[in-house]
């Protein structure tokens, strides 16, 4: 069986103070979810959760 290691990180960049991006890695490594925020629009942080 092949073993894999996964990691994720998000960054708000230089222009924004709030990071509206998010990700989820299933503990068993079966699936990954990447959610891109709303580009600074109201509610974008909640939407990516």
N, CA, C and O atoms as a CHARMM CRD file, in Angstrom:
* protein
*
  196
    1    1 UNK  N      0.83900  -1.17000   0.00000 PROA 1      0.00000
    2    1 UNK  CA     0.00000   0.00000   0.00000 PROA 1      0.00000
    3    1 UNK  C      0.89100   1.24200   0.00000 PROA 1      0.00000
    4    1 UNK  O      1.87500   1.30800   0.73600 PROA 1      0.00000
    5    2 UNK  N      0.54100   2.21900  -0.82600 PROA 2      0.00000
    6    2 UNK  CA     1.29700   3.45300  -0.90200 PROA 2      0.00000
    7    2 UNK  C      0.86900   4.41000   0.21700 PROA 2      0.00000
    8    2 UNK  O     -0.32600   4.60000   0.44200 PROA 2      0.00000
    9    3 UNK  N      1.82300   5.00400   0.90900 PROA 3      0.00000
   10    3 UNK  CA     1.52100   5.97800   1.95300 PROA 3      0.00000
   11    3 UNK  C      1.70800   7.37800   1.39400 PROA 3      0.00000
   12    3 UNK  O      2.62900   7.63500   0.61800 PROA 3      0.00000
   13    4 UNK  N      0.82400   8.27800   1.79600 PROA 4      0.00000
   14    4 UNK  CA     0.89900   9.66700   1.35100 PROA 4      0.00000
   15    4 UNK  C      0.75800  10.59100   2.54500 PROA 4      0.00000
   16    4 UNK  O      0.15700  10.23200   3.55800 PROA 4      0.00000
   17    5 UNK  N      1.31200  11.76800   2.41700 PROA 5      0.00000
   18    5 UNK  CA     1.19900  12.79700   3.45000 PROA 5      0.00000
   19    5 UNK  C      0.63400  14.05000   2.79200 PROA 5      0.00000
   20    5 UNK  O      1.10000  14.45500   1.72700 PROA 5      0.00000
   21    6 UNK  N     -0.36000  14.66300   3.41600 PROA 6      0.00000
   22    6 UNK  CA    -1.02000  15.82800   2.84200 PROA 6      0.00000
   23    6 UNK  C     -1.00100  16.98400   3.82700 PROA 6      0.00000
   24    6 UNK  O     -1.01300  16.77700   5.04000 PROA 6      0.00000
   25    7 UNK  N     -0.97300  18.18500   3.30700 PROA 7      0.00000
   26    7 UNK  CA    -1.02100  19.39000   4.14000 PROA 7      0.00000
   27    7 UNK  C     -1.72400  20.48400   3.35400 PROA 7      0.00000
   28    7 UNK  O     -1.83100  20.41000   2.13000 PROA 7      0.00000
   29    8 UNK  N     -2.20000  21.49400   4.05900 PROA 8      0.00000
   30    8 UNK  CA    -2.85100  22.62000   3.39900 PROA 8      0.00000
   31    8 UNK  C     -2.58400  23.90000   4.15500 PROA 8      0.00000
   32    8 UNK  O     -2.35900  23.88500   5.36500 PROA 8      0.00000
   33    9 UNK  N     -2.60900  25.00300   3.43900 PROA 9      0.00000
   34    9 UNK  CA    -2.42200  26.31700   4.05600 PROA 9      0.00000
   35    9 UNK  C     -3.14300  27.35500   3.19700 PROA 9      0.00000
   36    9 UNK  O     -3.22400  27.21300   1.97700 PROA 9      0.00000
   37   10 UNK  N     -3.65800  28.38400   3.83500 PROA 10     0.00000
   38   10 UNK  CA    -4.25900  29.49500   3.10500 PROA 10     0.00000
   39   10 UNK  C     -3.60900  30.78400   3.58100 PROA 10     0.00000
   40   10 UNK  O     -3.03400  30.83900   4.66800 PROA 10     0.00000
   41   11 UNK  N     -3.70600  31.82100   2.75600 PROA 11     0.00000
   42   11 UNK  CA    -3.08400  33.10200   3.07600 PROA 11     0.00000
   43   11 UNK  C     -3.96100  34.21700   2.51100 PROA 11     0.00000
   44   11 UNK  O     -4.40100  34.12000   1.36500 PROA 11     0.00000
   45   12 UNK  N     -4.22700  35.26500   3.27900 PROA 12     0.00000
   46   12 UNK  CA    -5.07800  36.34700   2.77600 PROA 12     0.00000
   47   12 UNK  C     -4.38700  37.22500   1.73800 PROA 12     0.00000
   48   12 UNK  O     -5.05000  38.02800   1.08100 PROA 12     0.00000
   49   13 UNK  N     -3.09900  37.09500   1.57900 PROA 13     0.00000
   50   13 UNK  CA    -2.37900  37.93400   0.63100 PROA 13     0.00000
   51   13 UNK  C     -2.00300  39.27700   1.24600 PROA 13     0.00000
   52   13 UNK  O     -2.15400  39.48400   2.45000 PROA 13     0.00000
   53   14 UNK  N     -1.52100  40.17200   0.42000 PROA 14     0.00000
   54   14 UNK  CA    -1.04000  41.46500   0.89600 PROA 14     0.00000
   55   14 UNK  C     -2.13300  42.52500   0.98800 PROA 14     0.00000
   56   14 UNK  O     -1.96900  43.51600   1.69900 PROA 14     0.00000
   57   15 UNK  N     -3.24500  42.33500   0.28100 PROA 15     0.00000
   58   15 UNK  CA    -4.27300  43.37200   0.21200 PROA 15     0.00000
   59   15 UNK  C     -5.42000  43.18600   1.19000 PROA 15     0.00000
   60   15 UNK  O     -6.13300  44.14700   1.48100 PROA 15     0.00000
   61   16 UNK  N     -5.61900  41.98600   1.70200 PROA 16     0.00000
   62   16 UNK  CA    -6.78100  41.72000   2.55000 PROA 16     0.00000
   63   16 UNK  C     -6.34900  41.42200   3.98600 PROA 16     0.00000
   64   16 UNK  O     -5.27000  40.88200   4.22600 PROA 16     0.00000
   65   17 UNK  N     -7.21200  41.78600   4.93200 PROA 17     0.00000
   66   17 UNK  CA    -6.92800  41.49100   6.33700 PROA 17     0.00000
   67   17 UNK  C     -7.63700  40.22800   6.79500 PROA 17     0.00000
   68   17 UNK  O     -7.26700  39.64000   7.81100 PROA 17     0.00000
   69   18 UNK  N     -8.65800  39.80600   6.05000 PROA 18     0.00000
   70   18 UNK  CA    -9.43000  38.61000   6.38800 PROA 18     0.00000
   71   18 UNK  C     -9.18600  37.55800   5.31800 PROA 18     0.00000
   72   18 UNK  O     -9.24900  37.85100   4.12400 PROA 18     0.00000
   73   19 UNK  N     -8.90700  36.33400   5.74800 PROA 19     0.00000
   74   19 UNK  CA    -8.70400  35.22700   4.81700 PROA 19     0.00000
   75   19 UNK  C    -10.04400  34.54600   4.58200 PROA 19     0.00000
   76   19 UNK  O    -10.60300  33.94700   5.50100 PROA 19     0.00000
   77   20 UNK  N    -10.56700  34.63000   3.35800 PROA 20     0.00000
   78   20 UNK  CA   -11.86700  34.04100   3.04400 PROA 20     0.00000
   79   20 UNK  C    -11.74300  32.65200   2.42400 PROA 20     0.00000
   80   20 UNK  O    -12.75200  32.08000   2.01200 PROA 20     0.00000
   81   21 UNK  N    -10.56900  32.11100   2.34900 PROA 21     0.00000
   82   21 UNK  CA   -10.36600  30.78200   1.77800 PROA 21     0.00000
   83   21 UNK  C    -10.33600  29.74500   2.89400 PROA 21     0.00000
   84   21 UNK  O    -10.02800  30.05700   4.04400 PROA 21     0.00000
   85   22 UNK  N    -10.66200  28.50500   2.53400 PROA 22     0.00000
   86   22 UNK  CA   -10.63300  27.43200   3.52200 PROA 22     0.00000
   87   22 UNK  C    -10.40500  26.10300   2.80900 PROA 22     0.00000
   88   22 UNK  O    -10.53000  26.01700   1.58800 PROA 22     0.00000
   89   23 UNK  N    -10.07500  25.08400   3.56800 PROA 23     0.00000
   90   23 UNK  CA    -9.89400  23.74300   3.01700 PROA 23     0.00000
   91   23 UNK  C    -10.22000  22.71700   4.09600 PROA 23     0.00000
   92   23 UNK  O    -10.25800  23.03100   5.28500 PROA 23     0.00000
   93   24 UNK  N    -10.45300  21.49200   3.65600 PROA 24     0.00000
   94   24 UNK  CA   -10.68700  20.38000   4.57800 PROA 24     0.00000
   95   24 UNK  C    -10.00400  19.15700   3.99300 PROA 24     0.00000
   96   24 UNK  O    -10.13100  18.87200   2.80200 PROA 24     0.00000
   97   25 UNK  N     -9.28200  18.44300   4.83100 PROA 25     0.00000
   98   25 UNK  CA    -8.66600  17.17800   4.43300 PROA 25     0.00000
   99   25 UNK  C     -9.25900  16.08800   5.30900 PROA 25     0.00000
  100   25 UNK  O     -9.11600  16.12000   6.53100 PROA 25     0.00000
  101   26 UNK  N     -9.91900  15.13100   4.69000 PROA 26     0.00000
  102   26 UNK  CA   -10.49100  14.00000   5.41200 PROA 26     0.00000
  103   26 UNK  C     -9.37600  13.27000   6.15900 PROA 26     0.00000
  104   26 UNK  O     -8.33900  12.97300   5.56600 PROA 26     0.00000
  105   27 UNK  N     -9.56500  12.97400   7.44900 PROA 27     0.00000
  106   27 UNK  CA    -8.50700  12.30500   8.22300 PROA 27     0.00000
  107   27 UNK  C     -8.01200  10.99800   7.60100 PROA 27     0.00000
  108   27 UNK  O     -6.86300  10.61000   7.81400 PROA 27     0.00000
  109   28 UNK  N     -8.86300  10.32300   6.84000 PROA 28     0.00000
  110   28 UNK  CA    -8.45600   9.07300   6.19600 PROA 28     0.00000
  111   28 UNK  C     -7.83800   9.30300   4.81600 PROA 28     0.00000
  112   28 UNK  O     -7.43300   8.34600   4.15500 PROA 28     0.00000
  113   29 UNK  N     -7.76100  10.56300   4.37500 PROA 29     0.00000
  114   29 UNK  CA    -7.16900  10.88000   3.08000 PROA 29     0.00000
  115   29 UNK  C     -8.01600  10.46400   1.89800 PROA 29     0.00000
  116   29 UNK  O     -7.49500  10.28300   0.79700 PROA 29     0.00000
  117   30 UNK  N     -9.32900  10.30600   2.10700 PROA 30     0.00000
  118   30 UNK  CA   -10.20700   9.86400   1.02000 PROA 30     0.00000
  119   30 UNK  C    -10.66800  11.00900   0.13100 PROA 30     0.00000
  120   30 UNK  O    -10.93400  10.81000  -1.05400 PROA 30     0.00000
  121   31 UNK  N    -10.76500  12.22300   0.70600 PROA 31     0.00000
  122   31 UNK  CA   -11.19100  13.35100  -0.11900 PROA 31     0.00000
  123   31 UNK  C    -10.68000  14.66400   0.45700 PROA 31     0.00000
  124   31 UNK  O    -10.30900  14.75000   1.62800 PROA 31     0.00000
  125   32 UNK  N    -10.67100  15.68100  -0.39400 PROA 32     0.00000
  126   32 UNK  CA   -10.19400  17.01100  -0.03600 PROA 32     0.00000
  127   32 UNK  C    -11.21400  18.02700  -0.53200 PROA 32     0.00000
  128   32 UNK  O    -11.81500  17.84300  -1.59100 PROA 32     0.00000
  129   33 UNK  N    -11.40800  19.08600   0.22300 PROA 33     0.00000
  130   33 UNK  CA   -12.31100  20.16200  -0.18400 PROA 33     0.00000
  131   33 UNK  C    -11.52500  21.46500  -0.14900 PROA 33     0.00000
  132   33 UNK  O    -10.84600  21.76100   0.83400 PROA 33     0.00000
  133   34 UNK  N    -11.61900  22.23900  -1.22400 PROA 34     0.00000
  134   34 UNK  CA   -10.99900  23.55700  -1.28700 PROA 34     0.00000
  135   34 UNK  C    -12.10000  24.56100  -1.57200 PROA 34     0.00000
  136   34 UNK  O    -12.84000  24.41600  -2.54500 PROA 34     0.00000
  137   35 UNK  N    -12.21400  25.59500  -0.71500 PROA 35     0.00000
  138   35 UNK  CA   -13.25300  26.61500  -0.87600 PROA 35     0.00000
  139   35 UNK  C    -12.58800  27.97500  -1.05500 PROA 35     0.00000
  140   35 UNK  O    -11.89400  28.46500  -0.16400 PROA 35     0.00000
  141   36 UNK  N    -12.81000  28.57100  -2.21500 PROA 36     0.00000
  142   36 UNK  CA   -12.27100  29.89200  -2.50600 PROA 36     0.00000
  143   36 UNK  C    -13.26600  30.93500  -2.02600 PROA 36     0.00000
  144   36 UNK  O    -14.45700  30.83000  -2.31900 PROA 36     0.00000
  145   37 UNK  N    -12.80000  31.94000  -1.29400 PROA 37     0.00000
  146   37 UNK  CA   -13.68200  32.98000  -0.75400 PROA 37     0.00000
  147   37 UNK  C    -14.33200  33.82000  -1.84000 PROA 37     0.00000
  148   37 UNK  O    -14.25100  33.49800  -3.02500 PROA 37     0.00000
  149   38 UNK  N    -14.97000  34.88300  -1.42600 PROA 38     0.00000
  150   38 UNK  CA   -15.75700  35.71900  -2.33000 PROA 38     0.00000
  151   38 UNK  C    -15.02800  37.00400  -2.72000 PROA 38     0.00000
  152   38 UNK  O    -15.68200  37.98000  -3.08700 PROA 38     0.00000
  153   39 UNK  N    -13.71600  37.03800  -2.65500 PROA 39     0.00000
  154   39 UNK  CA   -12.95000  38.19500  -3.09900 PROA 39     0.00000
  155   39 UNK  C    -13.21400  39.45900  -2.31200 PROA 39     0.00000
  156   39 UNK  O    -13.19100  40.55400  -2.87500 PROA 39     0.00000
  157   40 UNK  N    -13.46400  39.33000  -1.02400 PROA 40     0.00000
  158   40 UNK  CA   -13.68500  40.49900  -0.18100 PROA 40     0.00000
  159   40 UNK  C    -15.13700  40.88300  -0.01300 PROA 40     0.00000
  160   40 UNK  O    -15.43700  41.82000   0.72700 PROA 40     0.00000
  161   41 UNK  N    -16.05100  40.19000  -0.67500 PROA 41     0.00000
  162   41 UNK  CA   -17.47800  40.50600  -0.54900 PROA 41     0.00000
  163   41 UNK  C    -17.99100  40.10200   0.83300 PROA 41     0.00000
  164   41 UNK  O    -17.43300  39.21500   1.48000 PROA 41     0.00000
  165   42 UNK  N    -19.05000  40.75900   1.27100 PROA 42     0.00000
  166   42 UNK  CA   -19.65400  40.46900   2.57700 PROA 42     0.00000
  167   42 UNK  C    -20.07300  39.00200   2.64900 PROA 42     0.00000
  168   42 UNK  O    -20.68500  38.47900   1.71800 PROA 42     0.00000
  169   43 UNK  N    -19.74400  38.34900   3.74900 PROA 43     0.00000
  170   43 UNK  CA   -20.13300  36.95800   3.96100 PROA 43     0.00000
  171   43 UNK  C    -19.21800  35.93700   3.31100 PROA 43     0.00000
  172   43 UNK  O    -19.46900  34.73700   3.42200 PROA 43     0.00000
  173   44 UNK  N    -18.17100  36.37600   2.64100 PROA 44     0.00000
  174   44 UNK  CA   -17.27700  35.44100   1.95800 PROA 44     0.00000
  175   44 UNK  C    -16.58500  34.47600   2.89600 PROA 44     0.00000
  176   44 UNK  O    -16.38800  33.31000   2.55600 PROA 44     0.00000
  177   45 UNK  N    -16.21500  34.94700   4.06600 PROA 45     0.00000
  178   45 UNK  CA   -15.53600  34.07800   5.03900 PROA 45     0.00000
  179   45 UNK  C    -16.47100  32.97400   5.51200 PROA 45     0.00000
  180   45 UNK  O    -16.05600  31.82200   5.63400 PROA 45     0.00000
  181   46 UNK  N    -17.72800  33.31500   5.77800 PROA 46     0.00000
  182   46 UNK  CA   -18.70700  32.31400   6.20800 PROA 46     0.00000
  183   46 UNK  C    -19.04600  31.36200   5.06800 PROA 46     0.00000
  184   46 UNK  O    -19.24400  30.16800   5.29300 PROA 46     0.00000
  185   47 UNK  N    -19.11400  31.88200   3.85100 PROA 47     0.00000
  186   47 UNK  CA   -19.45700  31.04400   2.69700 PROA 47     0.00000
  187   47 UNK  C    -18.41200  29.96100   2.45800 PROA 47     0.00000
  188   47 UNK  O    -18.76300  28.84900   2.06200 PROA 47     0.00000
  189   48 UNK  N    -17.15500  30.25700   2.68800 PROA 48     0.00000
  190   48 UNK  CA   -16.10900  29.26300   2.43500 PROA 48     0.00000
  191   48 UNK  C    -16.05100  28.19200   3.51400 PROA 48     0.00000
  192   48 UNK  O    -15.43700  27.14500   3.30900 PROA 48     0.00000
  193   49 UNK  N    -16.67700  28.43300   4.65400 PROA 49     0.00000
  194   49 UNK  CA   -16.71900  27.43200   5.72200 PROA 49     0.00000
  195   49 UNK  C    -17.73800  26.37200   5.37100 PROA 49     0.00000
  196   49 UNK  O    -17.93600  25.42900   6.13700 PROA 49     0.00000
